[in-house]
Amino acid sequence: MFWRLGGLLMAFACVAGAAEAEIKLVKPETTGGKPLMEVITARKSGRSFAKKALTDQQLSNLLYAANGISRQDGRRTVPTARNVQDMDVYVALPSGMYLYDAASHSLKLKVAKDLRRYCGKQPFHGKAALVLVYVSDLDKYKAMNMTEEQAAFYAPNHAGYISQNVYLYAASAGLSTVVCNMVDKPALSRQMKLRPQYSIILTQPVGVPAE
């Protein structure tokens, strides 16, 4: 049985320090939500989080919005230059650091440790239900004969597209989020055990807003 983020199973996993090797996400909802112009108007940054997990459906929808596969040809919910698809979305949860696998719509465990506090210099990172970490695989630019200058331009833009999708989903779902660059990226990279070609661009805590 796959571990779920809600209810008693999550509470047990966090207390026991357990971390499943894979979390299969429920099917994302690709219809519904608030109208586009309403969420654009409601979109804002929030830095106050309740100590409460997202529901299974919220987590699934969030990651689909961030970087899910939306077309049969494998293209994503966000654009990338020449469809380079360089961005990986990591999810820092209380039980560990996971990599979002869009193809299987699941989370793959990378580090069985709570790394939320490493994801930003502000204390609210450690309180959010999760922190998204946007990482660019620079080798994908090389494989397409793109220059370092092009990678340095495109990667932050790609992370920006993802973070905006997350902002809009959060506004629709009544969640709190803020995009962050005040991060000790070398320290976080070490904790995540990233290889040199992987570059952390931004982080983004997401959670239930505090009362």
N, CA and C of each residue as an Amber inpcrd file, in Angstrom:
protein
   633
   0.8540000  -1.1950000   0.0000000   0.0000000   0.0000000   0.0000000
   0.8870000   1.2400000   0.0000000   0.5910000   2.1580000  -0.8970000
   1.3850000   3.3770000  -0.9640000   1.0000000   4.3190000   0.1580000
   1.9770000   5.0070000   0.6840000   1.7810000   5.9600000   1.7550000
   1.0260000   7.1730000   1.2440000   0.0440000   7.6450000   1.9920000
  -0.7070000   8.8330000   1.6240000  -0.3820000   9.9590000   2.5800000
  -0.5400000  11.1870000   2.0900000  -0.1410000  12.3460000   2.8680000
  -1.1510000  12.7280000   3.9330000  -2.3890000  12.2810000   3.8140000
  -3.4120000  12.7160000   4.7530000  -3.6090000  11.7260000   5.8770000
  -4.2650000  12.2170000   6.9500000  -4.7580000  11.3690000   8.0130000
  -3.6880000  10.7370000   8.8710000  -4.0610000   9.6070000   9.5040000
  -3.2100000   8.9770000  10.4860000  -1.9450000   8.3950000   9.9010000
  -1.9980000   7.9540000   8.6300000  -0.8060000   7.3690000   8.0370000
   0.3170000   8.3730000   7.9340000  -0.0200000   9.6060000   7.5780000
   1.0160000  10.6280000   7.5060000   1.5680000  10.9230000   8.8870000
   0.6960000  11.0280000   9.8660000   1.1390000  11.3210000  11.2220000
   2.0950000  10.2420000  11.7120000   1.7610000   8.9810000  11.4630000
   2.6310000   7.8930000  11.8730000   3.9700000   7.9620000  11.1650000
   3.9280000   8.2230000   9.8540000   5.1680000   8.2690000   9.0760000
   6.0970000   9.3540000   9.5770000   5.5210000  10.5320000   9.9040000
   6.3500000  11.6470000  10.3640000   6.9530000  11.3470000  11.7180000
   6.1590000  10.7620000  12.6130000   6.6520000  10.4640000  13.9600000
   7.7310000   9.4050000  13.9010000   7.4910000   8.3830000  13.0820000
   8.4280000   7.2690000  13.0030000   9.6280000   7.5720000  12.1290000
   9.5820000   8.6720000  11.3810000  10.6780000   9.0150000  10.4910000
  10.6940000   8.1780000   9.2310000   9.5720000   7.5300000   8.9380000
   9.5070000   6.6560000   7.7750000   9.3800000   7.4760000   6.5070000
   9.8750000   6.9230000   5.4080000   9.7540000   7.5840000   4.1100000
   9.6130000   6.5110000   3.0560000   8.4950000   6.5300000   2.3460000
   8.2820000   5.5600000   1.2880000   9.1850000   5.8730000   0.0960000
   9.6490000   4.8290000  -0.5790000  10.5180000   5.0140000  -1.7310000
   9.7760000   5.6640000  -2.8910000   8.4700000   5.4510000  -2.9660000
   7.6620000   6.0460000  -4.0200000   6.2880000   6.3910000  -3.4690000
   5.8030000   7.5590000  -3.8400000   4.4430000   7.9770000  -3.5070000
   3.6860000   8.1160000  -4.8140000   2.7390000   7.2280000  -5.0400000
   1.8940000   7.3320000  -6.2300000   0.8190000   8.3740000  -5.9630000
   0.7700000   9.3780000  -6.8020000  -0.1920000  10.4590000  -6.6350000
  -1.5310000  10.0790000  -7.2620000  -2.5900000  10.5880000  -6.6670000
  -3.9110000  10.3610000  -7.2550000  -3.9970000  11.1310000  -8.5670000
  -4.9620000  10.7790000  -9.3820000  -5.1310000  11.4220000 -10.6790000
  -5.4230000  12.9120000 -10.4890000  -4.7010000  13.7850000 -11.2110000
  -4.9530000  15.2190000 -11.0440000  -6.2800000  15.6410000 -11.6420000
  -6.8740000  16.6410000 -11.0540000  -8.0930000  17.2320000 -11.6000000
  -7.6870000  18.2570000 -12.6540000  -8.0760000  18.0380000 -13.8930000
  -7.6880000  18.9350000 -14.9830000  -8.8320000  19.8290000 -15.4330000
  -9.9190000  19.7940000 -14.6980000 -11.0400000  20.7010000 -14.9420000
 -11.4670000  21.2880000 -13.6080000 -12.2930000  22.3160000 -13.6670000
 -12.8030000  22.9220000 -12.4420000 -11.8770000  23.9960000 -11.8990000
 -12.0300000  24.2880000 -10.6160000 -11.2750000  25.3760000 -10.0130000
 -11.9500000  26.7090000 -10.2650000 -11.3810000  27.7570000  -9.7150000
 -11.9400000  29.0940000  -9.8910000 -11.6400000  29.6280000 -11.2910000
 -12.4320000  30.5340000 -11.8080000 -12.1730000  31.1340000 -13.1280000
 -10.8180000  31.8370000 -13.1610000 -10.1920000  31.8240000 -14.3410000
  -8.8470000  32.3490000 -14.5030000  -8.7010000  33.7730000 -13.9940000
  -9.5940000  34.6690000 -14.3730000  -9.4370000  36.0670000 -13.9820000
  -9.5740000  36.2420000 -12.4670000 -10.3500000  35.3680000 -11.8300000
 -10.4740000  35.4400000 -10.3720000  -9.1700000  35.0350000  -9.6870000
  -8.5070000  33.9770000 -10.1890000  -7.2760000  33.5560000  -9.5250000
  -6.1240000  34.5140000  -9.8320000  -6.1360000  35.1180000 -11.0170000
  -5.1230000  36.1430000 -11.3030000  -5.2680000  37.2980000 -10.3250000
  -6.5020000  37.6890000 -10.0520000  -6.7470000  38.7810000  -9.1110000
  -6.4060000  38.3700000  -7.6820000  -6.6730000  37.1140000  -7.3340000
  -6.4510000  36.6380000  -5.9610000  -4.9990000  36.2480000  -5.6930000
  -4.1970000  36.0720000  -6.7400000  -2.8230000  35.6230000  -6.5670000
  -2.0290000  36.5720000  -5.6820000  -1.3680000  36.0310000  -4.6560000
  -0.5470000  36.8480000  -3.7610000   0.4680000  35.9510000  -3.0550000
   1.4540000  36.5830000  -2.4390000   2.4470000  35.8580000  -1.6590000
   1.9720000  35.7390000  -0.2200000   2.1920000  34.5660000   0.3570000
   1.8470000  34.3380000   1.7530000   2.9920000  33.6330000   2.4540000
   3.3140000  34.0790000   3.6580000   4.4670000  33.5480000   4.3910000
   4.0880000  32.9490000   5.7370000   2.7980000  32.7670000   5.9640000
   2.3250000  32.2190000   7.2320000   1.6160000  30.9000000   6.9540000
   2.0920000  29.8310000   7.5820000   1.5810000  28.4990000   7.2820000
   1.1170000  27.7880000   8.5410000  -0.0060000  27.0880000   8.4230000
  -0.4670000  26.2220000   9.4960000   0.2890000  24.8930000   9.4130000
   0.4300000  24.2310000  10.5610000   1.0930000  22.9280000  10.5820000
   0.0760000  21.8640000  10.1680000  -0.2040000  21.8420000   8.8850000
  -1.2220000  20.9540000   8.3450000  -0.8000000  20.5140000   6.9530000
  -0.9820000  19.2330000   6.6520000  -0.5940000  18.6980000   5.3430000
  -1.6140000  19.0510000   4.2820000  -1.1630000  19.0810000   3.0460000
  -2.0860000  19.1710000   1.9260000  -2.8230000  17.8350000   1.7860000
  -3.9970000  17.8750000   1.2070000  -4.6910000  16.6350000   0.9060000
  -4.0090000  15.9390000  -0.2640000  -4.3120000  14.6590000  -0.4390000
  -3.7570000  13.9170000  -1.5810000  -4.1040000  14.6070000  -2.8960000
  -5.3580000  15.0740000  -3.0100000  -5.7880000  15.7080000  -4.2580000
  -5.0780000  17.0330000  -4.4780000  -4.9200000  17.8090000  -3.4260000
  -4.2130000  19.0850000  -3.5570000  -2.7770000  18.8750000  -4.0030000
  -2.0910000  17.8900000  -3.4220000  -0.7020000  17.6240000  -3.8070000
  -0.6160000  17.2130000  -5.2700000  -1.5080000  16.3440000  -5.6840000
  -1.5290000  15.8920000  -7.0740000  -1.7740000  17.0500000  -8.0260000
  -2.7800000  17.8510000  -7.7350000  -3.1060000  18.9920000  -8.5910000
  -1.9630000  19.9970000  -8.6370000  -1.3530000  20.2380000  -7.4870000
  -0.2460000  21.1980000  -7.3930000   0.9050000  20.8000000  -8.3050000
   1.3040000  19.5450000  -8.2560000   2.4470000  19.1050000  -9.0490000
   2.1050000  19.0220000 -10.5290000   0.8680000  18.6640000 -10.8340000
   0.4470000  18.7020000 -12.2370000   0.5150000  20.1280000 -12.7670000
   0.0140000  21.0870000 -11.9870000   0.0750000  22.4930000 -12.4030000
   1.5130000  22.9550000 -12.5550000   2.3800000  22.4990000 -11.6790000
   3.7710000  22.9490000 -11.6860000   4.5250000  22.4770000 -12.9230000
   4.4160000  21.1870000 -13.2320000   5.2450000  20.6670000 -14.3260000
   4.7280000  19.3330000 -14.8430000   3.4170000  19.1570000 -14.8220000
   2.8490000  17.8950000 -15.2690000   2.8240000  17.7540000 -16.7780000
   2.6080000  16.5410000 -17.2410000   2.4680000  16.2780000 -18.6760000
   1.0180000  16.5230000 -19.0620000   0.8180000  17.4390000 -19.9980000
  -0.5350000  17.8560000 -20.3510000  -0.9440000  17.4460000 -21.7660000
   0.0020000  16.8750000 -22.5370000  -0.3040000  16.4840000 -23.9110000
   0.3000000  15.1170000 -24.2240000  -0.2590000  14.4530000 -25.1950000
   0.1820000  13.1020000 -25.5170000   1.6170000  13.0590000 -26.0250000
   2.1210000  14.1800000 -26.5360000   3.4990000  14.1950000 -27.0250000
   4.5110000  14.4450000 -25.9050000   4.0530000  14.4870000 -24.6640000
   4.9470000  14.6390000 -23.5300000   5.2270000  16.0610000 -23.1100000
   4.6200000  17.0180000 -23.7810000   4.8380000  18.4140000 -23.3950000
   4.1310000  18.7180000 -22.0840000   4.6200000  19.7730000 -21.4290000
   4.2580000  20.0340000 -20.0500000   3.2490000  21.1690000 -19.9070000
   2.8240000  21.3670000 -18.6790000   1.9150000  22.4640000 -18.3470000
   2.6230000  23.8140000 -18.3730000   3.9540000  23.8060000 -18.4900000
   4.7290000  25.0490000 -18.6160000   5.6080000  24.9500000 -19.8600000
   5.8970000  26.0720000 -20.5000000   6.7490000  26.0350000 -21.6860000
   8.2310000  26.0380000 -21.3230000   9.0520000  25.4620000 -22.2070000
  10.5040000  25.6170000 -22.1040000  11.0580000  25.8510000 -23.5030000
  12.1570000  26.5850000 -23.5850000  12.7640000  26.9200000 -24.8690000
  13.1520000  25.6560000 -25.6220000  12.6980000  25.5550000 -26.8650000
  12.9790000  24.3970000 -27.7210000  12.5570000  23.0920000 -27.0420000
  11.5940000  23.1980000 -26.1370000  11.0930000  22.0350000 -25.3900000
  12.2370000  21.2830000 -24.7080000  13.1760000  22.0240000 -24.1340000
  14.3430000  21.4040000 -23.5140000  13.9650000  20.6420000 -22.2430000
  12.8820000  21.0470000 -21.5890000  12.3970000  20.3720000 -20.3820000
  13.5380000  20.1250000 -19.3950000  14.2320000  21.2000000 -19.0740000
  15.3800000  21.0970000 -18.1840000  15.0190000  21.1100000 -16.7030000
  13.7910000  21.5250000 -16.3720000  13.4560000  21.7520000 -14.9790000
  12.9610000  20.4850000 -14.2850000  13.5710000  20.1830000 -13.1480000
  13.0900000  19.1400000 -12.2490000  12.4430000  19.8250000 -11.0470000
  11.3350000  19.2630000 -10.5920000  10.6570000  19.7770000  -9.4150000
  10.8550000  18.7840000  -8.2780000  11.5510000  19.2240000  -7.2440000
  11.7330000  18.4310000  -6.0290000  10.7300000  18.8950000  -4.9880000
  10.3340000  17.9810000  -4.1220000   9.3410000  18.2730000  -3.1030000
   9.9260000  17.9100000  -1.7360000  10.1680000  18.9180000  -0.9120000
  10.6630000  18.6880000   0.4400000   9.4760000  18.5060000   1.3860000
   9.3360000  17.2960000   1.8900000   8.2730000  16.9340000   2.8200000
   8.8740000  16.6130000   4.1860000   8.0730000  16.5270000   5.2310000
   8.6290000  16.1710000   6.5400000   9.3830000  14.8470000   6.5370000
   8.9800000  13.9190000   5.6950000   9.6130000  12.6000000   5.6800000
  10.8100000  12.4970000   4.7510000  11.0040000  13.4760000   3.8570000
  12.1400000  13.3780000   2.9520000  12.0240000  14.2890000   1.7480000
  13.0720000  14.2760000   0.9290000  13.1210000  15.0410000  -0.3100000
  12.8010000  14.1000000  -1.4640000  11.7750000  14.4690000  -2.2240000
  11.3050000  13.6480000  -3.3290000  11.4640000  14.3900000  -4.6550000
  11.6370000  13.6190000  -5.7290000  11.6540000  14.1580000  -7.0850000
  10.3240000  13.8260000  -7.7460000   9.6830000  14.8410000  -8.3240000
   8.4310000  14.6160000  -9.0450000   8.7290000  13.9860000 -10.3910000
   8.1740000  12.8010000 -10.6260000   8.2890000  12.0960000 -11.9020000
   6.9850000  12.3170000 -12.6520000   7.0100000  13.2160000 -13.6360000
   5.7840000  13.5670000 -14.3500000   5.2510000  12.3970000 -15.1730000
   6.1290000  11.5730000 -15.7120000   5.7030000  10.4740000 -16.5720000
   4.8110000   9.4870000 -15.8280000   5.1570000   9.1930000 -14.5760000
   4.3560000   8.2710000 -13.7680000   3.4620000   9.0050000 -12.7810000
   3.5420000  10.3290000 -12.7670000   2.8180000  11.1710000 -11.8060000
   2.9850000  10.6140000 -10.3890000   4.2360000  10.5700000  -9.9880000
   4.5720000  10.0340000  -8.6760000   5.7790000  10.7800000  -8.1160000
   6.0500000  10.5450000  -6.8440000   7.2100000  11.1240000  -6.1790000
   8.2190000  10.0250000  -5.8720000   9.4810000  10.2600000  -6.2110000
  10.5490000   9.3020000  -5.9780000  11.4530000   9.8330000  -4.8640000
  11.6420000   9.0450000  -3.8380000  12.4580000   9.4640000  -2.7030000
  13.9210000   9.6020000  -3.1110000  14.5260000  10.7330000  -2.7610000
  15.9420000  10.9720000  -3.0270000  16.7570000  11.0580000  -1.7470000
  16.2010000  11.6960000  -0.7150000  16.8890000  11.8230000   0.5710000
  15.8460000  11.6310000   1.6680000  16.0600000  10.6450000   2.5360000
  15.0980000  10.3490000   3.6030000  15.3800000  11.2360000   4.8200000
  15.1810000  12.5380000   4.6370000  15.4650000  13.5130000   5.6890000
  14.6370000  14.7600000   5.4250000  14.1530000  15.3910000   6.4690000
  13.4000000  16.6430000   6.3360000  14.3700000  17.7700000   6.0000000
  14.3260000  18.2500000   4.7680000  15.2430000  19.3000000   4.3130000
  14.5560000  20.6480000   4.1630000  13.3340000  20.7830000   4.6640000
  12.6040000  22.0330000   4.4670000  13.3780000  23.2420000   5.0010000
  14.0390000  23.0840000   6.1400000  14.7320000  24.2290000   6.7370000
  15.9380000  24.6770000   5.9130000  16.4300000  23.8110000   5.0330000
  17.5490000  24.1810000   4.1610000  17.0600000  24.9100000   2.9070000
  15.7540000  24.9400000   2.6970000  15.1980000  25.4570000   1.4400000
  15.0170000  26.9720000   1.4310000  15.4080000  27.6480000   2.4950000
  15.3230000  29.0950000   2.5500000  15.8310000  29.6020000   3.8910000
  16.2120000  30.8580000   3.9320000  16.7800000  31.4350000   5.1520000
  15.7220000  31.9310000   6.1340000  14.4640000  31.9780000   5.6940000
  13.3930000  32.4150000   6.5820000  12.8050000  31.1980000   7.3030000
  12.3940000  31.3650000   8.5770000  11.9210000  30.2210000   9.3640000
  10.6350000  29.5900000   8.8500000   9.8670000  30.3140000   8.0300000
   8.5950000  29.7420000   7.5940000   8.7770000  28.5460000   6.6560000
   9.9490000  28.3640000   6.0740000  10.1700000  27.2100000   5.2080000
   9.9760000  25.9080000   5.9780000  10.4370000  25.8790000   7.2050000
  10.3220000  24.6760000   8.0140000   8.9230000  24.4080000   8.5170000
   8.0180000  25.3850000   8.3730000   6.6490000  25.2350000   8.8550000
   5.6690000  24.8830000   7.7440000   6.0280000  25.1630000   6.5130000
   5.1240000  24.8890000   5.3930000   4.9100000  23.3890000   5.2290000
   3.7690000  23.0210000   4.6690000   3.4880000  21.6000000   4.4330000
   4.5600000  20.9750000   3.5570000   5.0590000  21.7510000   2.5920000
   6.1080000  21.2730000   1.6970000   6.8080000  22.4730000   1.0850000
   7.9820000  22.2200000   0.5530000   8.7070000  23.2420000  -0.2020000
   9.0900000  22.6550000  -1.5520000   8.7100000  23.3450000  -2.6130000
   9.1150000  22.9540000  -3.9550000  10.4850000  23.5500000  -4.2600000
  11.3500000  22.7540000  -4.8640000  12.6860000  23.2060000  -5.2420000
  12.8240000  23.0160000  -6.7460000  13.1220000  24.1050000  -7.4580000
  13.2070000  24.0740000  -8.9160000  14.6690000  23.9640000  -9.3220000
  14.9810000  22.8730000 -10.0040000  16.3690000  22.5300000 -10.3340000
  16.4920000  22.3640000 -11.8420000  17.4750000  23.0270000 -12.4260000
  17.7130000  22.9290000 -13.8680000  18.8390000  21.9450000 -14.1560000
  18.5840000  21.0390000 -15.0940000  19.6080000  20.1030000 -15.5620000
  20.3430000  20.7670000 -16.7220000  21.4980000  21.3430000 -16.4480000
  22.2240000  22.1150000 -17.4520000  22.7640000  21.2520000 -18.5860000
  22.9280000  19.9600000 -18.3400000  23.4050000  19.0750000 -19.4050000
  22.3980000  18.9860000 -20.5460000  21.1280000  19.2290000 -20.2680000
  20.1250000  19.1650000 -21.3350000  20.3220000  20.2930000 -22.3420000
  20.8390000  21.4350000 -21.8850000  21.1510000  22.5170000 -22.8120000
  22.3350000  22.1360000 -23.7000000  23.3360000  21.5190000 -23.0800000
  24.5020000  21.0920000 -23.8530000  24.1090000  20.0750000 -24.9180000
  23.2070000  19.1720000 -24.5610000  22.7780000  18.1440000 -25.5060000
  22.0800000  18.7340000 -26.7220000  21.5400000  19.9440000 -26.5580000
  20.8530000  20.6070000 -27.6670000  21.7230000  21.7090000 -28.2760000
  23.0240000  21.6710000 -27.9560000  23.9980000  22.6290000 -28.4920000
  23.6260000  24.0700000 -28.1450000  23.0960000  24.2680000 -26.9540000
  22.7900000  25.6070000 -26.4740000  23.9300000  26.0640000 -25.5710000
  24.1820000  27.3540000 -25.5670000  25.3320000  27.9030000 -24.8500000
  25.0280000  28.0920000 -23.3630000  26.0950000  28.3360000 -22.5890000
  25.9220000  28.6230000 -21.1650000  25.1130000  29.9040000 -20.9700000
  25.3230000  30.8680000 -21.8690000  24.5720000  32.1220000 -21.7790000
  23.0840000  31.8800000 -22.0020000  22.7570000  31.0130000 -22.9440000
  21.3520000  30.6890000 -23.1710000  20.7510000  29.9670000 -21.9710000
  21.5180000  29.0380000 -21.4010000  21.0350000  28.3230000 -20.2200000
  20.7990000  29.2840000 -19.0590000  21.7390000  30.2260000 -18.8800000
  21.6180000  31.1930000 -17.7850000  20.4080000  32.1010000 -17.9660000
  19.9880000  32.3170000 -19.1990000  18.7960000  33.1320000 -19.4580000
  17.5210000  32.3170000 -19.3140000  17.5040000  31.1280000 -19.9310000
  16.2650000  30.3650000 -19.9990000  15.8830000  29.7110000 -18.6690000
  16.8490000  29.1630000 -17.9440000  16.5170000  28.4010000 -16.7350000
  15.7160000  29.2230000 -15.7270000  16.1110000  30.4680000 -15.4050000
  15.2920000  31.2540000 -14.4740000  13.9000000  31.5510000 -15.0190000
  13.7940000  31.7540000 -16.3330000  12.4770000  31.9640000 -16.9280000
  11.6070000  30.7220000 -16.7770000  12.1830000  29.5540000 -17.0020000
  11.4190000  28.3130000 -16.8630000  10.9460000  28.1220000 -15.4250000
  11.8250000  28.4180000 -14.4650000  11.4210000  28.3300000 -13.0550000
  10.3130000  29.3310000 -12.7540000  10.3720000  30.4910000 -13.4020000
   9.3340000  31.5010000 -13.2030000   7.9810000  31.0470000 -13.7110000
   7.9780000  30.3450000 -14.8490000   6.7070000  29.8300000 -15.3620000
   6.1010000  28.8230000 -14.3850000   6.9450000  27.9510000 -13.8410000
   6.4660000  26.9570000 -12.8790000   5.9200000  27.6430000 -11.6330000
   6.6890000  28.5940000 -11.1030000   6.2550000  29.2470000  -9.8600000
   4.9430000  29.9990000 -10.0550000   4.7310000  30.5660000 -11.2210000
   3.4680000  31.2780000 -11.4630000   2.3030000  30.3010000 -11.5360000
   2.4980000  29.1530000 -12.1710000   1.4460000  28.1460000 -12.1680000
   1.0960000  27.7160000 -10.7430000   2.1280000  27.5820000  -9.9150000
   1.9080000  27.2070000  -8.5130000   1.1430000  28.3060000  -7.7860000
   1.5160000  29.5570000  -8.0240000   0.7940000  30.6860000  -7.4290000
  -0.6840000  30.6430000  -7.8090000  -0.9610000  30.4070000  -9.0890000
  -2.3470000  30.4230000  -9.5600000  -3.1360000  29.2520000  -8.9890000
  -2.4950000  28.0800000  -8.9220000  -3.2080000  26.9540000  -8.3070000
  -3.4600000  27.2330000  -6.8270000  -2.4770000  27.7850000  -6.1410000
  -2.6520000  28.0940000  -4.7240000  -3.8030000  29.0680000  -4.5220000
  -3.9070000  30.0710000  -5.3930000  -4.9990000  31.0370000  -5.2840000
  -6.3440000  30.3580000  -5.4970000  -6.3900000  29.4020000  -6.4100000
  -7.6360000  28.6900000  -6.6830000  -8.0200000  27.7570000  -5.5450000
  -7.0210000  27.1290000  -4.9130000  -7.2670000  26.1150000  -3.8920000
  -7.2750000  26.6680000  -2.4770000  -7.0420000  27.9750000  -2.3110000
  -7.0250000  28.5680000  -0.9840000  -5.7820000  28.2370000  -0.1850000
  -4.6610000  28.0400000  -0.8710000  -3.3970000  27.7390000  -0.2170000
  -2.5030000  28.9790000  -0.1690000  -1.4590000  28.8860000   0.6310000
  -0.5030000  29.9840000   0.7790000   0.8240000  29.5840000   0.1460000
   1.4770000  30.5330000  -0.5270000   2.7720000  30.2390000  -1.1480000
   3.5480000  31.5250000  -1.3780000   4.8490000  31.3820000  -1.5360000
   5.7170000  32.5090000  -1.8740000   6.9700000  31.9550000  -2.5430000
   7.4440000  32.6210000  -3.5670000   8.6580000  32.1760000  -4.2420000
   9.8660000  32.8140000  -3.5630000  10.9680000  32.0520000  -3.4560000
  12.1120000  32.5020000  -2.6540000  13.4350000  32.2930000  -3.3930000
  14.3260000  33.2580000  -3.2180000  15.6880000  33.1300000  -3.7200000
  16.7110000  33.3180000  -2.6120000  16.2470000  33.6470000  -1.3870000
  17.1540000  33.7650000  -0.2400000  17.4310000  32.3550000   0.2910000
  18.2860000  31.6550000  -0.4460000  18.5730000  30.2530000  -0.1720000
  20.0780000  30.0430000  -0.2290000  20.6100000  29.2900000   0.7140000
  22.0020000  28.8690000   0.6270000  22.0310000  27.6900000  -0.3440000
  22.1510000  28.0070000  -1.6230000  22.0060000  26.9760000  -2.6520000
  23.1090000  25.9220000  -2.6000000  24.3760000  26.2830000  -2.3430000
  25.3940000  25.2300000  -2.2110000  25.0900000  24.2550000  -1.0730000
  24.6280000  24.7870000   0.0640000  24.3090000  23.9130000   1.1950000
  23.1300000  23.0090000   0.8650000  22.0990000  23.5740000   0.2270000
  20.9420000  22.7700000  -0.1410000  21.3230000  21.7150000  -1.1750000
  22.1550000  22.0890000  -2.1280000  22.6130000  21.1190000  -3.1340000
  23.3220000  19.9430000  -2.4830000  24.1500000  20.2400000  -1.4870000
  24.8610000  19.1620000  -0.7870000  23.8700000  18.2590000  -0.0590000
  22.9070000  18.8670000   0.6080000  21.9150000  18.0710000   1.3300000
  21.0970000  17.2030000   0.3790000  20.8180000  17.7380000  -0.8060000
  20.0380000  16.9990000  -1.8070000  20.8890000  16.0130000  -2.6020000
  22.2100000  16.0940000  -2.4230000  23.1590000  15.2080000  -3.1170000
  23.0600000  15.3680000  -4.6320000  22.9460000  16.6290000  -5.0580000
  22.8460000  16.9090000  -6.4880000  24.2140000  16.8330000  -7.1620000
  24.2390000  16.3450000  -8.3780000  25.4680000  16.3290000  -9.1630000
  25.7310000  17.7270000  -9.7180000  26.9750000  18.0190000 -10.1400000
  27.3570000  19.3890000 -10.5200000  26.5180000  19.9990000 -11.6350000
  25.9710000  19.1850000 -12.5440000  25.2190000  19.7590000 -13.6630000
  23.8240000  20.2380000 -13.2650000  23.4260000  19.9840000 -12.0210000
  22.1090000  20.3970000 -11.5560000  22.2200000  21.6950000 -10.7730000
  21.4400000  22.6850000 -11.1860000  21.5100000  24.0220000 -10.5840000
  20.1670000  24.3930000  -9.9550000  20.1840000  24.6910000  -8.6600000
  18.9690000  25.1450000  -7.9770000  18.6860000  26.5820000  -8.3980000
  17.4670000  26.8320000  -8.8590000  17.0980000  28.1730000  -9.3160000
  16.2900000  28.9190000  -8.2540000  15.1970000  28.3240000  -7.7830000
  14.3280000  28.9570000  -6.8020000  13.7170000  27.8870000  -5.9030000
  13.1710000  28.3240000  -4.7670000  12.3590000  27.4390000  -3.9410000
  11.0020000  28.1030000  -3.7110000  10.0130000  27.2930000  -3.3330000
   8.6660000  27.8300000  -3.1520000   7.8980000  27.0050000  -2.1210000
   7.8170000  27.4920000  -0.8750000   7.0110000  26.7930000   0.1240000
   5.5250000  26.9170000  -0.2100000   4.7810000  25.8620000   0.0950000
   3.3450000  25.8370000  -0.1460000   2.6760000  25.1770000   1.0690000
   1.5650000  25.7360000   1.4890000   0.8680000  25.1190000   2.5990000
  -0.4830000  25.7460000   2.8590000  -1.1310000  25.2200000   3.8650000
  -2.4070000  25.7680000   4.3220000  -2.1180000  27.0600000   5.0800000
  -2.7910000  28.1540000   4.7670000  -2.5050000  29.4030000   5.4820000
  -2.8680000  29.3100000   6.9560000  -2.0880000  29.9630000   7.7870000
  -2.3860000  30.0180000   9.2100000  -3.6420000  30.8180000   9.4500000
  -4.3580000  30.5080000  10.5080000  -5.5940000  31.2260000  10.8180000
  -5.2790000  32.6930000  11.1250000
